[in-house]
Amino acid sequence: MKYLYLVNYWVPFPSSEYGGTVSVIASTDTECHDILRDGGISYDNVHDNLIMANVVRAPRFALRDEDQEPQIVKSFTT
């Protein structure tokens, strides 16, 4: 089963003044983490544990269309 994850941006203040949400299609928390880590969004190894923590806390919604590719669907950060 695939899910749409709505993950809060993981770089906390004061390291960043940015916030937002990243929408990801993935089958598991680990796959979602890996997509976020490798997906070209501002990433720093220092925040790796925060990415996974936010993935685990993220609301997720089951997708009816199993043919969706795992990917970042939309990223909104300010």
C-alpha positions as CSV (number, residue, x, y, z in Angstrom):
1,M,0.0,0.0,0.0
2,K,1.2,3.5,-0.8
3,Y,0.5,6.6,1.3
4,L,0.6,10.3,0.9
5,Y,2.7,11.7,3.8
6,L,2.4,15.4,4.8
7,V,5.8,16.0,6.5
8,N,6.6,19.2,8.4
9,Y,9.9,20.8,7.3
10,W,12.6,19.6,9.6
11,V,15.2,22.5,10.0
12,P,14.3,24.1,13.3
13,F,14.6,27.8,14.3
14,P,17.2,29.3,14.8
15,S,19.1,27.2,12.3
16,S,16.5,28.2,9.8
17,E,13.7,30.7,9.6
18,Y,12.0,28.5,7.1
19,G,9.0,26.2,7.7
20,G,6.5,24.4,5.6
21,T,5.3,21.0,4.4
22,V,6.6,18.4,2.0
23,S,4.1,16.0,0.4
24,V,5.6,12.6,-0.4
25,I,4.2,9.4,-1.9
26,A,5.9,6.4,-0.2
27,S,5.1,2.9,1.0
28,T,6.9,3.1,4.4
29,D,8.4,5.6,6.8
30,T,11.9,4.5,5.8
31,E,11.1,5.0,2.1
32,C,9.6,8.4,2.8
33,H,12.7,9.4,4.8
34,D,15.0,8.3,2.0
35,I,13.0,10.2,-0.6
36,L,13.3,13.3,1.5
37,R,17.0,12.8,2.2
38,D,17.8,12.2,-1.5
39,G,15.1,14.5,-3.0
40,G,17.0,17.7,-3.4
41,I,15.3,19.6,-0.6
42,S,17.7,21.5,1.6
43,Y,19.4,18.6,3.5
44,D,22.2,18.6,6.0
45,N,23.3,15.4,7.8
46,V,22.8,17.2,11.1
47,H,19.1,17.1,10.5
48,D,18.8,13.4,9.5
49,N,17.3,12.3,12.8
50,L,14.8,15.2,12.6
51,I,13.6,14.1,9.1
52,M,12.8,10.6,10.4
53,A,11.1,12.0,13.5
54,N,8.9,14.2,11.4
55,V,8.1,11.4,9.0
56,V,6.9,9.2,11.9
57,R,4.7,12.0,13.2
58,A,3.4,13.0,9.8
59,P,-0.2,12.4,8.9
60,R,-0.5,9.9,6.1
61,F,-3.4,9.0,3.8
62,A,-3.8,5.7,2.0
63,L,-3.8,6.1,-1.8
64,R,-6.3,4.2,-4.0
65,D,-4.0,4.3,-7.0
66,E,-1.1,1.9,-6.3
67,D,0.6,2.8,-9.6
68,Q,1.8,6.1,-8.1
69,E,5.6,6.3,-8.1
70,P,7.4,7.1,-4.8
71,Q,8.3,10.7,-5.0
72,I,8.1,14.2,-3.6
73,V,4.7,15.5,-4.9
74,K,4.9,19.1,-3.7
75,S,7.1,21.1,-1.4
76,F,6.0,24.3,0.2
77,T,8.6,26.0,2.4
78,T,8.8,29.6,3.3
